[in-house]
Amino acid sequence: MLDGFDELLMEGRTSGGLEEFLRQVGRFQESCAHNSEKGHRILITGRSLSLQSIER
C-alpha cells in the first residue's frame, strides 16, 4: 500500500514527476505479472484532487 500520494504534490513534486512514478509502478506490476513467484497487489491512496493534473 502506497499511502499519501497527495503529499508528494505538497512536497513540490511536479505532475510530470508523479506521472513518471505511476509509470514505474505500472511497469513493476507488468513485470511481476509474468512471474508467479512475485504475487503482489499495489494500492495507491490519496485525495482525488491530486490526480486531476495527471493525464490518463
C-alpha positions, -999 to 999 in steps of 0.1 A, spaced: 0 0 0 14 34 -10 -4 60 11 -1 97 8 0 102 -29 -13 138 -25 16 146 -1 40 142 -29 24 172 -46 27 192 -13 64 184 -13 68 203 -45 69 174 -69 57 183 -104 28 164 -120 53 151 -145 73 135 -117 42 119 -103 32 107 -138 66 90 -141 62 75 -107 29 60 -118 45 47 -150 72 30 -129 46 14 -107 28 2 -138 60 -13 -153 67 -31 -120 32 -46 -120 36 -58 -156 70 -74 -149 56 -91 -118 25 -104 -137 48 -126 -158 65 -141 -127 41 -161 -105 66 -160 -76 62 -122 -73 25 -122 -65 15 -87 -53 -11 -60 -53 -5 -23 -53 -29 2 -38 -22 39 -41 -42 62 -18 -46 99 -17 -70 127 -23 -86 126 -58 -79 163 -63 -41 155 -65 -48 132 -95 -66 158 -116 -34 172 -131 -23 138 -144 -35 125 -178 -48 90 -181 
